[in-house]
Amino acid sequence: MNLYEAIFVRKSVRKYKMQAIDQTRLDGILHFAESLPMLFEGISVEYKIIDNTEQNQGLSGAFLVKAPYYLIIASDTSQNYKINSGYLLQQISLYLTAKGLGSCYLGSAKPKKDILAGLQHEYVMALAFGEGDQEVYRTAEKAKRLPESDIAVYKTEVKKPVRTLIKAARLAPSSMNSQPWRFVVYNNRIHVFCKKNIFLSSVLSEIKLIDIGVCLANLLVAAEELWVDVQLLRLDNISSTVFKKNEYILSIKLC
Ligand SMILES: Cc1cc2nc3c(=O)[nH]c(=O)nc-3n(C[C@H](O)[C@H](O)[C@H](O)COP(=O)(O)O)c2cc1C
């Protein structure tokens, strides 16, 4: 299974066997993570795998999932670092899926003080992972997602690859399954928007930026699978009349 195929079977796994994973496999996970290019040039990140097989060795917080391992990502705080972190974590989650392991994002968990103190950058998020004590795969039809017509508007006729990219993006996981992404498609350009908070309409909640990065990972993994070259653009003065109360994030040009 490759990363693209993993998009269609991945699910959040919240029950794990607390058994150790072979060190070679753990090294493979870190190696994969460290080989990932950044979505935005110049951002520096670091990863750490926390061994929790002895339990309660590293993370605490709300909605914590007990798992034998946690992969944490820390980043410098340059522009778009949250989107970038989501983009990286989702590829790691897909890699774990492809390797038969379960994973689950932990948006509210915090590492304990000694772990935080050992990080060079700011802690961003954790991903629980390990051998699932439940099925780690699910068919795409079973994923609870908004219909494509709610999240994407096609302003022109588009070629099939564009629709394939949107279908992959639609399946992305998000915090509380909020699915904040919206797409307006013109010819070979996909304009990406994010739903604003209802109460703080001009400010995107930080976690939504991670969600957007997660979604962009699905979209760009699909582009790679289809051998479609893409360019990320940030256009000035773009707003959506279709998706009101949304904030423009960026555009993806299919070359
Ligand atoms: C940024 C982010 C944060 C999340 N935080 C948590 C969390 O703290 N606890 C949890 O159990 N699930 C968490 N999730 C998992 C979502 O609840 C889950 O992805 C969503 O409900 C869709 O389900 P699926 O992943 O099985 O498709 C998070 C997901 C994302 C992308």
The ligand as a Gaussian input file, in Angstrom:
#p B3LYP/6-31G(d) Opt

LIG

0 1
 C       -5.668000      18.378000      14.178000
 C       -6.452000      17.212000      14.734000
 C       -6.629000      17.064000      16.103000
 C       -7.318000      15.954000      16.617000
 N       -7.401000      15.785000      17.980000
 C       -7.945000      14.644000      18.480000
 C       -7.904000      14.381000      19.894000
 O       -7.389000      15.183000      20.688000
 N       -8.419000      13.208000      20.345000
 C       -9.002000      12.300000      19.499000
 O       -9.453000      11.255000      19.967000
 N       -9.067000      12.525000      18.143000
 C       -8.536000      13.662000      17.623000
 N       -8.541000      13.887000      16.261000
 C       -9.143000      12.901000      15.368000
 C      -10.471000      13.389000      14.782000
 O      -11.466000      13.370000      15.772000
 C      -10.825000      12.492000      13.598000
 O       -9.829000      12.622000      12.625000
 C      -12.151000      12.846000      12.962000
 O      -13.202000      12.647000      13.874000
 C      -12.418000      12.004000      11.709000
 O      -12.366000      10.631000      11.987000
 P      -11.366000       9.673000      11.203000
 O       -9.964000      10.164000      11.461000
 O      -11.596000       8.308000      11.793000
 O      -11.697000       9.729000       9.760000
 C       -7.886000      14.990000      15.735000
 C       -7.712000      15.156000      14.347000
 C       -6.995000      16.231000      13.844000
 C       -6.762000      16.341000      12.364000

